Amino acid sequence: MVSVDDIPAEVKWEIAAKSSMDLAMGYSMAMRQVLNDKVADELEETVWAEGGKGIAEIASSIGLPTGNAQEVENAWDVVGAIVMPGIEAEVVESSPDRVVDKITSCSTCSQAKEGGIPTEAVCRPCRAFNKNAIEALNPSYTQHFTKRMCLGDDYCEAVIEKKHGITLEAAPAGYHEEEE
């Protein structure tokens, strides 16, 4: 008889991550069958934004620093590989205040295609998830996309940069400003 303990941890992790994403895509498809597209889009965006906020707790629990853009990008890269495996990205620009990633493979976009969901439908939730994840990791930083595979570009380009007008008082407990 086979036991769950006989299955390698990596395989269990891949199954859990895929099942989680399949569940999210299933919710999306179900909402679109019951609700009009505008309501479904707004609901999905809100749910995914809340999910993004949880990334900071995961990063903190494993001791990842988030004091500047490079640390925020690294923390998101590490946690993202856990919660959304299948993302392939490379850093194309990096400084303490700004990091630009080029994403060449996206599991969310791929699963939307496989599930018959228009890739445009995952654009807003993805953007909301990522932006809220970055801002939860360090509220002095934000993220935006300049290119999107789900909208037809060959790759996604994500920019993490310092917000303008953010003060240290807005930072989370335990955050420390980088010494210059």
C-alpha positions in Angstrom: 0.0 0.0 0.0 1.2 3.5 -0.8 1.3 6.1 1.9 1.5 9.9 1.5 4.9 9.6 3.1 6.1 7.6 0.1 5.5 10.5 -2.2 8.5 12.9 -2.5 8.0 16.3 -0.9 8.7 18.0 -4.2 5.9 16.0 -5.9 3.5 16.8 -3.1 4.4 20.4 -3.3 3.8 20.6 -7.1 0.4 18.8 -6.7 -0.6 21.2 -3.9 0.4 24.3 -5.9 -1.3 23.1 -9.1 -4.5 22.2 -7.2 -4.5 25.6 -5.6 -4.3 27.3 -8.9 -6.8 25.0 -10.5 -9.2 25.9 -7.6 -8.7 29.6 -8.4 -9.3 29.1 -12.1 -12.4 27.0 -11.2 -13.8 29.9 -9.2 -13.1 32.2 -12.0 -15.0 30.1 -14.5 -17.9 29.6 -12.1 -18.2 33.3 -11.4 -18.3 34.0 -15.1 -21.1 31.6 -15.6 -23.2 33.2 -12.9 -22.2 36.9 -12.9 -21.7 39.4 -15.7 -18.1 39.9 -16.7 -17.7 43.3 -15.0 -18.9 42.0 -11.6 -16.8 38.9 -12.0 -13.7 41.0 -12.8 -14.2 43.3 -9.8 -14.8 40.3 -7.5 -11.7 38.5 -8.7 -9.5 41.5 -8.5 -10.6 42.1 -4.9 -10.0 38.5 -3.9 -6.6 38.3 -5.5 -5.6 41.7 -4.0 -6.3 40.3 -0.5 -4.3 37.2 -1.4 -1.4 39.3 -2.3 -1.4 41.0 1.1 -0.7 37.6 2.7 2.7 37.3 1.0 4.3 39.6 3.6 3.4 37.2 6.4 5.0 34.3 4.6 8.2 36.2 3.8 8.4 37.4 7.5 7.9 33.8 8.7 10.9 32.6 6.8 13.0 35.6 7.7 13.3 37.3 4.3 14.5 41.0 4.5 12.4 43.6 2.6 14.3 46.9 3.3 14.8 48.0 -0.3 13.6 47.2 -3.8 16.2 44.4 -4.3 15.2 42.7 -1.1 11.5 43.1 -1.8 12.0 41.6 -5.3 14.0 38.7 -3.8 11.4 38.0 -1.1 8.7 38.0 -3.7 10.8 35.8 -6.0 11.3 33.2 -3.1 7.7 33.3 -1.9 6.3 33.5 -5.4 8.1 30.3 -6.3 6.3 28.6 -3.4 2.8 29.9 -3.9 2.9 30.2 -7.7 5.4 27.8 -9.1 6.1 27.9 -12.8 7.0 31.5 -13.1 10.3 32.0 -15.0 11.9 35.5 -14.6 15.2 37.3 -14.7 16.2 40.6 -13.2 17.1 43.0 -16.1 17.7 46.1 -14.0 18.5 46.4 -10.3 19.3 49.1 -7.8 18.2 49.6 -4.2 15.3 51.8 -5.2 14.2 50.0 -8.5 14.2 46.5 -9.9 12.9 45.4 -13.3 12.0 41.8 -13.9 11.4 40.1 -17.3 8.9 37.2 -16.9 9.1 34.8 -19.7 6.9 32.0 -18.4 3.7 32.5 -16.3 1.8 29.6 -14.8 -1.3 31.7 -14.3 -1.4 32.7 -17.9 -0.7 29.1 -19.0 -3.4 27.7 -16.8 -5.9 30.2 -18.1 -5.1 29.1 -21.6 -5.4 25.4 -20.7 -8.7 26.1 -18.9 -10.2 27.9 -21.8 -10.3 31.2 -19.9 -9.3 34.3 -22.0 -5.8 35.3 -20.8 -7.1 38.9 -20.6 -9.3 37.8 -17.7 -6.3 37.0 -15.5 -4.6 40.3 -16.1 -6.4 42.4 -13.5 -6.3 39.8 -10.8 -2.6 39.1 -11.4 -1.8 42.8 -11.3 -3.8 43.3 -8.1 -2.1 40.3 -6.5 1.4 41.4 -7.4 0.9 45.0 -6.5 -0.6 44.2 -3.1 2.1 41.6 -2.4 4.9 44.1 -3.1 3.2 46.9 -1.0 2.6 44.4 1.8 6.3 43.4 1.8 7.3 47.0 2.1 4.7 49.8 1.9 7.4 52.2 0.6 7.5 50.3 -2.7 5.0 49.5 -5.4 4.9 47.4 -8.5 3.5 48.0 -12.0 3.8 46.2 -15.3 5.0 47.7 -18.5 4.4 44.6 -20.6 1.9 41.8 -20.1 1.9 38.3 -21.7 -1.8 38.0 -20.9 -2.5 41.0 -23.1 -0.4 39.7 -26.0 3.2 40.8 -25.3 6.0 38.2 -25.6 6.8 38.6 -21.9 5.8 40.5 -18.8 7.9 43.3 -17.5 7.4 44.1 -13.8 8.9 47.2 -12.2 9.3 47.4 -8.4 10.2 50.9 -7.3 10.1 53.2 -4.4 6.8 55.2 -4.0 7.1 58.9 -3.9 6.2 60.6 -0.6 6.4 57.5 1.7 7.7 58.2 5.1 9.3 55.8 7.6 6.1 56.1 9.7 4.2 54.3 7.0 6.5 51.3 7.2 5.5 48.0 8.9 6.8 47.1 12.4 10.3 45.7 12.1 11.0 47.6 8.9 14.3 49.5 8.8 15.4 52.1 6.3 18.6 51.2 4.5 21.6 53.2 5.6 23.2 55.2 2.9 
